[in-house]
């Protein structure tokens, strides 16, 4: 998907319904990342600070 395109905007409601039907929840990215004592490396991988 690409932000700002007409097809994405027109399809978003159906995409979300299908994701939720499969048992997934839509949450903000901030709920998916570890915040305390973690960093993100140049590959986007979260690593615990030692």
mmCIF file as Biopython writes it, N, C-alpha, C and O atoms, coordinates in Angstrom:
data_model
#
loop_
_atom_site.group_PDB
_atom_site.id
_atom_site.type_symbol
_atom_site.label_atom_id
_atom_site.label_alt_id
_atom_site.label_comp_id
_atom_site.label_asym_id
_atom_site.label_entity_id
_atom_site.label_seq_id
_atom_site.pdbx_PDB_ins_code
_atom_site.Cartn_x
_atom_site.Cartn_y
_atom_site.Cartn_z
_atom_site.occupancy
_atom_site.B_iso_or_equiv
_atom_site.auth_seq_id
_atom_site.auth_asym_id
_atom_site.pdbx_PDB_model_num
ATOM 1   N N  . UNK A ? 1  ? 0.836   -1.178  0.000  1.0 0.0 1  A 1 
ATOM 2   C CA . UNK A ? 1  ? 0.000   0.000   0.000  1.0 0.0 1  A 1 
ATOM 3   C C  . UNK A ? 1  ? 0.876   1.234   0.000  1.0 0.0 1  A 1 
ATOM 4   O O  . UNK A ? 1  ? 1.969   1.241   0.565  1.0 0.0 1  A 1 
ATOM 5   N N  . UNK A ? 2  ? 0.397   2.244   -0.620 1.0 0.0 2  A 1 
ATOM 6   C CA . UNK A ? 2  ? 1.102   3.511   -0.668 1.0 0.0 2  A 1 
ATOM 7   C C  . UNK A ? 2  ? 0.179   4.596   -0.157 1.0 0.0 2  A 1 
ATOM 8   O O  . UNK A ? 2  ? -0.959  4.721   -0.610 1.0 0.0 2  A 1 
ATOM 9   N N  . UNK A ? 3  ? 0.667   5.373   0.779  1.0 0.0 3  A 1 
ATOM 10  C CA . UNK A ? 3  ? -0.176  6.428   1.333  1.0 0.0 3  A 1 
ATOM 11  C C  . UNK A ? 3  ? -0.485  7.481   0.266  1.0 0.0 3  A 1 
ATOM 12  O O  . UNK A ? 3  ? 0.344   7.792   -0.589 1.0 0.0 3  A 1 
ATOM 13  N N  . UNK A ? 4  ? -1.656  7.997   0.344  1.0 0.0 4  A 1 
ATOM 14  C CA . UNK A ? 4  ? -2.034  9.065   -0.559 1.0 0.0 4  A 1 
ATOM 15  C C  . UNK A ? 4  ? -2.607  8.612   -1.887 1.0 0.0 4  A 1 
ATOM 16  O O  . UNK A ? 4  ? -2.992  9.456   -2.696 1.0 0.0 4  A 1 
ATOM 17  N N  . UNK A ? 5  ? -2.680  7.322   -2.144 1.0 0.0 5  A 1 
ATOM 18  C CA . UNK A ? 5  ? -3.239  6.882   -3.413 1.0 0.0 5  A 1 
ATOM 19  C C  . UNK A ? 5  ? -4.730  6.614   -3.263 1.0 0.0 5  A 1 
ATOM 20  O O  . UNK A ? 5  ? -5.196  6.196   -2.203 1.0 0.0 5  A 1 
ATOM 21  N N  . UNK A ? 6  ? -5.441  6.853   -4.301 1.0 0.0 6  A 1 
ATOM 22  C CA . UNK A ? 6  ? -6.899  6.703   -4.268 1.0 0.0 6  A 1 
ATOM 23  C C  . UNK A ? 6  ? -7.312  5.270   -3.957 1.0 0.0 6  A 1 
ATOM 24  O O  . UNK A ? 6  ? -8.234  5.055   -3.170 1.0 0.0 6  A 1 
ATOM 25  N N  . UNK A ? 7  ? -6.648  4.286   -4.562 1.0 0.0 7  A 1 
ATOM 26  C CA . UNK A ? 7  ? -7.050  2.893   -4.349 1.0 0.0 7  A 1 
ATOM 27  C C  . UNK A ? 7  ? -6.859  2.451   -2.908 1.0 0.0 7  A 1 
ATOM 28  O O  . UNK A ? 7  ? -7.680  1.703   -2.376 1.0 0.0 7  A 1 
ATOM 29  N N  . UNK A ? 8  ? -5.796  2.899   -2.274 1.0 0.0 8  A 1 
ATOM 30  C CA . UNK A ? 8  ? -5.574  2.553   -0.867 1.0 0.0 8  A 1 
ATOM 31  C C  . UNK A ? 8  ? -6.688  3.135   -0.011 1.0 0.0 8  A 1 
ATOM 32  O O  . UNK A ? 8  ? -7.268  2.429   0.814  1.0 0.0 8  A 1 
ATOM 33  N N  . UNK A ? 9  ? -6.988  4.392   -0.196 1.0 0.0 9  A 1 
ATOM 34  C CA . UNK A ? 9  ? -8.037  5.036   0.587  1.0 0.0 9  A 1 
ATOM 35  C C  . UNK A ? 9  ? -9.380  4.353   0.371  1.0 0.0 9  A 1 
ATOM 36  O O  . UNK A ? 9  ? -10.141 4.169   1.321  1.0 0.0 9  A 1 
ATOM 37  N N  . UNK A ? 10 ? -9.677  3.981   -0.857 1.0 0.0 10 A 1 
ATOM 38  C CA . UNK A ? 10 ? -10.952 3.327   -1.162 1.0 0.0 10 A 1 
ATOM 39  C C  . UNK A ? 10 ? -11.022 1.911   -0.604 1.0 0.0 10 A 1 
ATOM 40  O O  . UNK A ? 10 ? -12.115 1.405   -0.346 1.0 0.0 10 A 1 
ATOM 41  N N  . UNK A ? 11 ? -9.887  1.271   -0.414 1.0 0.0 11 A 1 
ATOM 42  C CA . UNK A ? 11 ? -9.846  -0.128  0.037  1.0 0.0 11 A 1 
ATOM 43  C C  . UNK A ? 11 ? -9.628  -0.276  1.531  1.0 0.0 11 A 1 
ATOM 44  O O  . UNK A ? 11 ? -9.807  -1.370  2.066  1.0 0.0 11 A 1 
ATOM 45  N N  . UNK A ? 12 ? -9.253  0.775   2.212  1.0 0.0 12 A 1 
ATOM 46  C CA . UNK A ? 12 ? -8.839  0.680   3.602  1.0 0.0 12 A 1 
ATOM 47  C C  . UNK A ? 12 ? -9.883  0.059   4.517  1.0 0.0 12 A 1 
ATOM 48  O O  . UNK A ? 12 ? -9.538  -0.775  5.353  1.0 0.0 12 A 1 
ATOM 49  N N  . UNK A ? 13 ? -11.128 0.433   4.387  1.0 0.0 13 A 1 
ATOM 50  C CA . UNK A ? 13 ? -12.176 -0.117  5.254  1.0 0.0 13 A 1 
ATOM 51  C C  . UNK A ? 13 ? -12.260 -1.635  5.101  1.0 0.0 13 A 1 
ATOM 52  O O  . UNK A ? 13 ? -12.356 -2.351  6.098  1.0 0.0 13 A 1 
ATOM 53  N N  . UNK A ? 14 ? -12.226 -2.126  3.880  1.0 0.0 14 A 1 
ATOM 54  C CA . UNK A ? 14 ? -12.298 -3.571  3.620  1.0 0.0 14 A 1 
ATOM 55  C C  . UNK A ? 14 ? -11.040 -4.287  4.125  1.0 0.0 14 A 1 
ATOM 56  O O  . UNK A ? 14 ? -11.123 -5.391  4.663  1.0 0.0 14 A 1 
ATOM 57  N N  . UNK A ? 15 ? -9.895  -3.662  3.952  1.0 0.0 15 A 1 
ATOM 58  C CA . UNK A ? 15 ? -8.638  -4.248  4.437  1.0 0.0 15 A 1 
ATOM 59  C C  . UNK A ? 15 ? -8.688  -4.407  5.953  1.0 0.0 15 A 1 
ATOM 60  O O  . UNK A ? 15 ? -8.323  -5.461  6.474  1.0 0.0 15 A 1 
ATOM 61  N N  . UNK A ? 16 ? -9.131  -3.384  6.659  1.0 0.0 16 A 1 
ATOM 62  C CA . UNK A ? 16 ? -9.213  -3.434  8.120  1.0 0.0 16 A 1 
ATOM 63  C C  . UNK A ? 16 ? -10.194 -4.515  8.559  1.0 0.0 16 A 1 
ATOM 64  O O  . UNK A ? 16 ? -9.891  -5.272  9.482  1.0 0.0 16 A 1 
ATOM 65  N N  . UNK A ? 17 ? -11.347 -4.606  7.930  1.0 0.0 17 A 1 
ATOM 66  C CA . UNK A ? 17 ? -12.328 -5.647  8.273  1.0 0.0 17 A 1 
ATOM 67  C C  . UNK A ? 17 ? -11.733 -7.032  8.112  1.0 0.0 17 A 1 
ATOM 68  O O  . UNK A ? 17 ? -11.923 -7.889  8.976  1.0 0.0 17 A 1 
ATOM 69  N N  . UNK A ? 18 ? -11.009 -7.269  7.013  1.0 0.0 18 A 1 
ATOM 70  C CA . UNK A ? 18 ? -10.407 -8.582  6.777  1.0 0.0 18 A 1 
ATOM 71  C C  . UNK A ? 18 ? -9.318  -8.901  7.795  1.0 0.0 18 A 1 
ATOM 72  O O  . UNK A ? 18 ? -9.203  -10.043 8.240  1.0 0.0 18 A 1 
ATOM 73  N N  . UNK A ? 19 ? -8.524  -7.911  8.164  1.0 0.0 19 A 1 
ATOM 74  C CA . UNK A ? 19 ? -7.499  -8.110  9.185  1.0 0.0 19 A 1 
ATOM 75  C C  . UNK A ? 19 ? -8.156  -8.494  10.516 1.0 0.0 19 A 1 
ATOM 76  O O  . UNK A ? 19 ? -7.713  -9.428  11.185 1.0 0.0 19 A 1 
ATOM 77  N N  . UNK A ? 20 ? -9.205  -7.773  10.892 1.0 0.0 20 A 1 
ATOM 78  C CA . UNK A ? 20 ? -9.887  -8.046  12.155 1.0 0.0 20 A 1 
ATOM 79  C C  . UNK A ? 20 ? -10.589 -9.396  12.132 1.0 0.0 20 A 1 
ATOM 80  O O  . UNK A ? 20 ? -10.644 -10.068 13.162 1.0 0.0 20 A 1 
ATOM 81  N N  . UNK A ? 21 ? -11.126 -9.813  10.987 1.0 0.0 21 A 1 
ATOM 82  C CA . UNK A ? 21 ? -11.758 -11.135 10.871 1.0 0.0 21 A 1 
ATOM 83  C C  . UNK A ? 21 ? -10.775 -12.257 11.157 1.0 0.0 21 A 1 
ATOM 84  O O  . UNK A ? 21 ? -11.157 -13.322 11.644 1.0 0.0 21 A 1 
ATOM 85  N N  . UNK A ? 22 ? -9.501  -12.011 10.850 1.0 0.0 22 A 1 
ATOM 86  C CA . UNK A ? 22 ? -8.456  -13.005 11.082 1.0 0.0 22 A 1 
ATOM 87  C C  . UNK A ? 22 ? -7.958  -12.988 12.521 1.0 0.0 22 A 1 
ATOM 88  O O  . UNK A ? 22 ? -7.046  -13.737 12.872 1.0 0.0 22 A 1 
ATOM 89  N N  . UNK A ? 23 ? -8.553  -12.136 13.355 1.0 0.0 23 A 1 
ATOM 90  C CA . UNK A ? 23 ? -8.215  -12.122 14.770 1.0 0.0 23 A 1 
ATOM 91  C C  . UNK A ? 23 ? -7.170  -11.104 15.181 1.0 0.0 23 A 1 
ATOM 92  O O  . UNK A ? 23 ? -6.744  -11.084 16.336 1.0 0.0 23 A 1 
ATOM 93  N N  . UNK A ? 24 ? -6.751  -10.259 14.250 1.0 0.0 24 A 1 
ATOM 94  C CA . UNK A ? 24 ? -5.760  -9.240  14.578 1.0 0.0 24 A 1 
ATOM 95  C C  . UNK A ? 24 ? -6.443  -7.976  15.079 1.0 0.0 24 A 1 
ATOM 96  O O  . UNK A ? 24 ? -7.600  -7.708  14.754 1.0 0.0 24 A 1 
ATOM 97  N N  . UNK A ? 25 ? -5.713  -7.207  15.870 1.0 0.0 25 A 1 
ATOM 98  C CA . UNK A ? 25 ? -6.188  -5.906  16.345 1.0 0.0 25 A 1 
ATOM 99  C C  . UNK A ? 25 ? -5.353  -4.811  15.710 1.0 0.0 25 A 1 
ATOM 100 O O  . UNK A ? 25 ? -4.152  -4.982  15.499 1.0 0.0 25 A 1 
ATOM 101 N N  . UNK A ? 26 ? -5.972  -3.711  15.411 1.0 0.0 26 A 1 
ATOM 102 C CA . UNK A ? 26 ? -5.274  -2.552  14.879 1.0 0.0 26 A 1 
ATOM 103 C C  . UNK A ? 26 ? -4.849  -1.689  16.074 1.0 0.0 26 A 1 
ATOM 104 O O  . UNK A ? 26 ? -5.692  -1.242  16.852 1.0 0.0 26 A 1 
ATOM 105 N N  . UNK A ? 27 ? -3.543  -1.460  16.215 1.0 0.0 27 A 1 
ATOM 106 C CA . UNK A ? 27 ? -3.024  -0.667  17.325 1.0 0.0 27 A 1 
ATOM 107 C C  . UNK A ? 27 ? -1.979  0.309   16.807 1.0 0.0 27 A 1 
ATOM 108 O O  . UNK A ? 27 ? -1.426  0.102   15.727 1.0 0.0 27 A 1 
ATOM 109 N N  . UNK A ? 28 ? -1.700  1.368   17.559 1.0 0.0 28 A 1 
ATOM 110 C CA . UNK A ? 28 ? -0.642  2.296   17.158 1.0 0.0 28 A 1 
ATOM 111 C C  . UNK A ? 28 ? 0.730   1.617   17.239 1.0 0.0 28 A 1 
ATOM 112 O O  . UNK A ? 28 ? 0.929   0.702   18.040 1.0 0.0 28 A 1 
ATOM 113 N N  . UNK A ? 29 ? 1.648   2.058   16.427 1.0 0.0 29 A 1 
ATOM 114 C CA . UNK A ? 29 ? 3.001   1.500   16.432 1.0 0.0 29 A 1 
ATOM 115 C C  . UNK A ? 29 ? 3.619   1.598   17.819 1.0 0.0 29 A 1 
ATOM 116 O O  . UNK A ? 29 ? 4.374   0.713   18.221 1.0 0.0 29 A 1 
ATOM 117 N N  . UNK A ? 30 ? 3.313   2.650   18.549 1.0 0.0 30 A 1 
ATOM 118 C CA . UNK A ? 30 ? 3.894   2.834   19.886 1.0 0.0 30 A 1 
ATOM 119 C C  . UNK A ? 30 ? 3.553   1.675   20.827 1.0 0.0 30 A 1 
ATOM 120 O O  . UNK A ? 30 ? 4.272   1.455   21.802 1.0 0.0 30 A 1 
ATOM 121 N N  . UNK A ? 31 ? 2.484   0.936   20.563 1.0 0.0 31 A 1 
ATOM 122 C CA . UNK A ? 31 ? 2.137   -0.225  21.383 1.0 0.0 31 A 1 
ATOM 123 C C  . UNK A ? 31 ? 2.889   -1.480  20.956 1.0 0.0 31 A 1 
ATOM 124 O O  . UNK A ? 31 ? 2.867   -2.483  21.669 1.0 0.0 31 A 1 
ATOM 125 N N  . UNK A ? 32 ? 3.548   -1.439  19.814 1.0 0.0 32 A 1 
ATOM 126 C CA . UNK A ? 32 ? 4.237   -2.612  19.299 1.0 0.0 32 A 1 
ATOM 127 C C  . UNK A ? 32 ? 5.726   -2.625  19.623 1.0 0.0 32 A 1 
ATOM 128 O O  . UNK A ? 32 ? 6.370   -3.671  19.537 1.0 0.0 32 A 1 
ATOM 129 N N  . UNK A ? 33 ? 6.269   -1.492  19.989 1.0 0.0 33 A 1 
ATOM 130 C CA . UNK A ? 33 ? 7.711   -1.430  20.225 1.0 0.0 33 A 1 
ATOM 131 C C  . UNK A ? 33 ? 8.006   -1.437  21.722 1.0 0.0 33 A 1 
ATOM 132 O O  . UNK A ? 33 ? 7.238   -0.920  22.534 1.0 0.0 33 A 1 
ATOM 133 N N  . UNK A ? 34 ? 9.148   -2.043  22.059 1.0 0.0 34 A 1 
ATOM 134 C CA . UNK A ? 34 ? 9.626   -1.980  23.439 1.0 0.0 34 A 1 
ATOM 135 C C  . UNK A ? 34 ? 10.177  -0.585  23.666 1.0 0.0 34 A 1 
ATOM 136 O O  . UNK A ? 34 ? 10.817  -0.021  22.778 1.0 0.0 34 A 1 
ATOM 137 N N  . UNK A ? 35 ? 9.940   -0.026  24.830 1.0 0.0 35 A 1 
ATOM 138 C CA . UNK A ? 35 ? 10.402  1.327   25.065 1.0 0.0 35 A 1 
ATOM 139 C C  . UNK A ? 35 ? 11.469  1.406   26.155 1.0 0.0 35 A 1 
ATOM 140 O O  . UNK A ? 35 ? 12.411  2.189   26.036 1.0 0.0 35 A 1 
ATOM 141 N N  . UNK A ? 36 ? 11.340  0.624   27.193 1.0 0.0 36 A 1 
ATOM 142 C CA . UNK A ? 36 ? 12.274  0.707   28.305 1.0 0.0 36 A 1 
ATOM 143 C C  . UNK A ? 36 ? 13.467  -0.208  28.081 1.0 0.0 36 A 1 
ATOM 144 O O  . UNK A ? 36 ? 13.316  -1.417  27.899 1.0 0.0 36 A 1 
ATOM 145 N N  . UNK A ? 37 ? 14.655  0.388   28.096 1.0 0.0 37 A 1 
ATOM 146 C CA . UNK A ? 37 ? 15.911  -0.346  28.018 1.0 0.0 37 A 1 
ATOM 147 C C  . UNK A ? 37 ? 16.124  -1.055  26.672 1.0 0.0 37 A 1 
ATOM 148 O O  . UNK A ? 37 ? 16.801  -2.082  26.621 1.0 0.0 37 A 1 
ATOM 149 N N  . UNK A ? 38 ? 15.556  -0.523  25.590 1.0 0.0 38 A 1 
ATOM 150 C CA . UNK A ? 38 ? 15.737  -1.083  24.251 1.0 0.0 38 A 1 
ATOM 151 C C  . UNK A ? 38 ? 16.168  0.009   23.281 1.0 0.0 38 A 1 
ATOM 152 O O  . UNK A ? 38 ? 15.833  1.180   23.456 1.0 0.0 38 A 1 
ATOM 153 N N  . UNK A ? 39 ? 16.908  -0.388  22.267 1.0 0.0 39 A 1 
ATOM 154 C CA . UNK A ? 39 ? 17.239  0.503   21.158 1.0 0.0 39 A 1 
ATOM 155 C C  . UNK A ? 39 ? 16.889  -0.212  19.857 1.0 0.0 39 A 1 
ATOM 156 O O  . UNK A ? 39 ? 16.709  -1.430  19.837 1.0 0.0 39 A 1 
ATOM 157 N N  . UNK A ? 40 ? 16.795  0.546   18.785 1.0 0.0 40 A 1 
ATOM 158 C CA . UNK A ? 40 ? 16.528  -0.017  17.471 1.0 0.0 40 A 1 
ATOM 159 C C  . UNK A ? 40 ? 17.788  0.167   16.637 1.0 0.0 40 A 1 
ATOM 160 O O  . UNK A ? 40 ? 18.294  1.282   16.504 1.0 0.0 40 A 1 
ATOM 161 N N  . UNK A ? 41 ? 18.305  -0.954  16.065 1.0 0.0 41 A 1 
ATOM 162 C CA . UNK A ? 41 ? 19.539  -0.848  15.281 1.0 0.0 41 A 1 
ATOM 163 C C  . UNK A ? 41 ? 19.254  -0.350  13.870 1.0 0.0 41 A 1 
ATOM 164 O O  . UNK A ? 41 ? 18.107  -0.067  13.526 1.0 0.0 41 A 1 
ATOM 165 N N  . UNK A ? 42 ? 20.297  -0.246  13.059 1.0 0.0 42 A 1 
ATOM 166 C CA . UNK A ? 42 ? 20.154  0.301   11.700 1.0 0.0 42 A 1 
ATOM 167 C C  . UNK A ? 42 ? 19.318  -0.575  10.770 1.0 0.0 42 A 1 
ATOM 168 O O  . UNK A ? 42 ? 18.923  -0.138  9.689  1.0 0.0 42 A 1 
ATOM 169 N N  . UNK A ? 43 ? 19.048  -1.815  11.192 1.0 0.0 43 A 1 
ATOM 170 C CA . UNK A ? 43 ? 18.182  -2.717  10.418 1.0 0.0 43 A 1 
ATOM 171 C C  . UNK A ? 43 ? 16.736  -2.691  10.896 1.0 0.0 43 A 1 
ATOM 172 O O  . UNK A ? 43 ? 15.884  -3.400  10.359 1.0 0.0 43 A 1 
ATOM 173 N N  . UNK A ? 44 ? 16.463  -1.869  11.911 1.0 0.0 44 A 1 
ATOM 174 C CA . UNK A ? 44 ? 15.106  -1.779  12.451 1.0 0.0 44 A 1 
ATOM 175 C C  . UNK A ? 44 ? 14.797  -2.856  13.460 1.0 0.0 44 A 1 
ATOM 176 O O  . UNK A ? 44 ? 13.631  -3.085  13.783 1.0 0.0 44 A 1 
ATOM 177 N N  . UNK A ? 45 ? 15.828  -3.530  13.971 1.0 0.0 45 A 1 
ATOM 178 C CA . UNK A ? 45 ? 15.626  -4.609  14.951 1.0 0.0 45 A 1 
ATOM 179 C C  . UNK A ? 45 ? 15.776  -4.041  16.361 1.0 0.0 45 A 1 
ATOM 180 O O  . UNK A ? 45 ? 16.732  -3.322  16.651 1.0 0.0 45 A 1 
ATOM 181 N N  . UNK A ? 46 ? 14.824  -4.371  17.232 1.0 0.0 46 A 1 
ATOM 182 C CA . UNK A ? 46 ? 14.883  -3.928  18.611 1.0 0.0 46 A 1 
ATOM 183 C C  . UNK A ? 46 ? 15.844  -4.817  19.382 1.0 0.0 46 A 1 
ATOM 184 O O  . UNK A ? 46 ? 15.782  -6.043  19.283 1.0 0.0 46 A 1 
ATOM 185 N N  . UNK A ? 47 ? 16.729  -4.199  20.147 1.0 0.0 47 A 1 
ATOM 186 C CA . UNK A ? 47 ? 17.693  -4.951  20.947 1.0 0.0 47 A 1 
ATOM 187 C C  . UNK A ? 47 ? 17.709  -4.404  22.356 1.0 0.0 47 A 1 
ATOM 188 O O  . UNK A ? 47 ? 17.707  -3.193  22.579 1.0 0.0 47 A 1 
ATOM 189 N N  . UNK A ? 48 ? 17.724  -5.328  23.304 1.0 0.0 48 A 1 
ATOM 190 C CA . UNK A ? 48 ? 17.763  -4.934  24.706 1.0 0.0 48 A 1 
ATOM 191 C C  . UNK A ? 48 ? 19.149  -4.394  25.040 1.0 0.0 48 A 1 
ATOM 192 O O  . UNK A ? 48 ? 20.165  -4.990  24.684 1.0 0.0 48 A 1 
ATOM 193 N N  . UNK A ? 49 ? 19.173  -3.257  25.729 1.0 0.0 49 A 1 
ATOM 194 C CA . UNK A ? 49 ? 20.444  -2.680  26.174 1.0 0.0 49 A 1 
ATOM 195 C C  . UNK A ? 49 ? 20.976  -3.515  27.322 1.0 0.0 49 A 1 
ATOM 196 O O  . UNK A ? 49 ? 20.232  -3.877  28.234 1.0 0.0 49 A 1 
ATOM 197 N N  . UNK A ? 50 ? 22.219  -3.809  27.276 1.0 0.0 50 A 1 
ATOM 198 C CA . UNK A ? 50 ? 22.848  -4.625  28.326 1.0 0.0 50 A 1 
ATOM 199 C C  . UNK A ? 50 ? 23.565  -3.764  29.312 1.0 0.0 50 A 1 
ATOM 200 O O  . UNK A ? 50 ? 24.153  -4.276  30.265 1.0 0.0 50 A 1 
#
